[in-house]
Amino acid sequence: MTGEGSHDFARARRILKTDEFSSVFRLRPTQKSAHFVLYTRPSPLPHARLGIVAAKRFAPRAVTRNTIKRITRELFRTSEIQSVDCIVRLARPVNTRQGPATNSALKRLLHAELSRLLASQRPRKPAAPQAPAATVQPSPASS
């Protein structure tokens, strides 16, 4: 796998190195939601790359952190994003130790929140030029 396909998540589409994470974190957050912050930086590569940060203090259970990562990767993989480096960071607690680690309601909430964040990075389609309205010429009245 070369990593050039549009619907894969190969190594080439991941932000892996600490200095790459740091260079994106230096910029201001692009978007914020109830639980996540999205950082972006224009990329010289022809494709987008993703990094995910899910701290243990905001999601104490590994199951929850892995669910967050899985949903984020899937949304990133299936959406068409312009060539930017994106980092999705969990910024607020998503659940507690007392609640269930994952359930369908939590997954739906995370999916909706993350899809809104990543939708902001889709390329804007230029507005289609509107064709001028056809004007009807009045026919000469015969008298």
C-alpha positions in Angstrom: 0.0 0.0 0.0 1.5 3.3 -1.1 -0.7 5.7 1.0 -1.8 7.6 -2.1 -5.4 6.2 -2.2 -8.2 8.4 -1.1 -9.8 6.0 1.4 -6.9 4.5 3.2 -5.1 5.4 6.4 -1.6 4.3 5.6 1.5 5.5 7.5 1.9 8.4 5.0 -1.4 9.8 6.2 -0.4 9.9 9.9 1.4 12.5 11.9 3.9 10.4 13.9 6.9 12.4 14.9 7.0 14.7 18.0 8.3 17.7 16.0 5.5 17.3 13.5 3.0 17.4 16.3 4.7 20.4 17.9 4.7 22.4 14.7 1.0 22.0 14.4 0.3 22.7 18.1 2.2 26.0 17.8 -0.7 27.3 15.8 -4.0 28.4 17.2 -6.8 25.9 17.3 -8.9 26.0 14.1 -12.1 24.6 15.6 -13.4 23.7 19.1 -16.3 21.5 20.1 -17.7 20.4 23.5 -14.9 17.8 24.0 -12.3 18.3 21.2 -10.0 20.8 19.7 -8.8 20.7 16.1 -5.5 22.1 15.1 -4.5 22.5 11.4 -1.5 23.5 9.4 -1.2 23.7 5.6 0.8 20.8 4.3 3.2 20.6 1.4 2.1 17.0 0.8 -0.7 16.2 -1.7 -2.8 14.6 0.9 -4.0 15.3 4.5 -2.4 13.8 7.6 -4.0 13.1 11.0 -2.7 13.0 14.5 -4.9 12.1 17.5 -4.2 13.0 21.1 -6.5 11.4 23.7 -5.0 11.9 27.2 -5.7 9.5 30.0 -6.8 12.2 32.3 -9.8 13.0 30.0 -10.6 9.4 29.2 -9.4 7.2 32.0 -10.3 3.9 30.3 -8.3 2.6 27.4 -11.5 1.3 25.8 -12.8 4.9 25.6 -9.6 6.3 24.3 -9.4 3.6 21.6 -13.0 4.3 20.6 -12.2 7.9 20.2 -9.2 7.1 18.0 -11.1 4.6 15.9 -14.0 6.9 15.2 -11.7 9.8 14.4 -9.6 7.7 12.0 -12.7 6.4 10.3 -14.2 9.8 9.7 -10.8 11.2 8.5 -10.4 8.2 6.2 -13.8 8.6 4.6 -14.0 12.4 4.3 -12.3 14.4 1.6 -10.1 16.9 3.4 -7.8 19.4 1.7 -4.0 18.9 2.1 -3.5 19.9 5.7 -2.0 18.4 8.8 -4.8 17.9 11.4 -4.5 17.1 15.0 -7.6 16.2 17.0 -7.1 16.6 20.7 -9.4 15.5 23.4 -9.7 18.6 25.6 -12.4 17.7 28.2 -13.5 14.6 29.9 -15.9 12.4 27.9 -17.0 10.0 30.7 -16.1 9.0 34.2 -14.9 5.7 35.7 -18.4 5.2 37.2 -20.2 5.2 33.8 -19.9 2.7 31.0 -16.6 2.7 29.1 -18.4 2.9 25.8 -22.0 2.7 24.7 -24.0 3.5 21.7 -25.0 6.9 23.0 -21.4 7.9 23.6 -20.3 6.6 20.2 -23.1 8.6 18.5 -22.1 11.8 20.5 -18.4 11.4 19.6 -19.2 10.6 15.9 -21.4 13.7 15.6 -18.9 16.0 17.3 -15.9 14.7 15.3 -17.8 14.8 12.0 -18.6 18.5 12.6 -14.9 19.2 13.3 -13.6 17.4 10.3 -16.3 18.8 8.0 -14.9 22.2 8.5 -11.7 21.1 6.7 -13.4 19.8 3.5 -12.5 21.9 0.5 -15.0 24.5 -0.3 -16.7 24.0 -3.6 -16.9 27.3 -5.6 -20.4 28.5 -6.1 -21.6 27.5 -9.5 -21.9 30.5 -11.8 -25.5 31.2 -12.4 -26.6 31.3 -16.0 -28.2 34.6 -17.0 -31.9 34.3 -17.0 -33.3 33.9 -20.5 -35.1 37.0 -21.4 -38.1 36.6 -23.6 -38.2 39.1 -26.3 -41.7 40.3 -27.0 -42.8 39.4 -30.5 -43.7 42.3 -32.7 -47.4 42.8 -32.5 -49.1 42.7 -35.8 -51.8 45.2 -36.3 
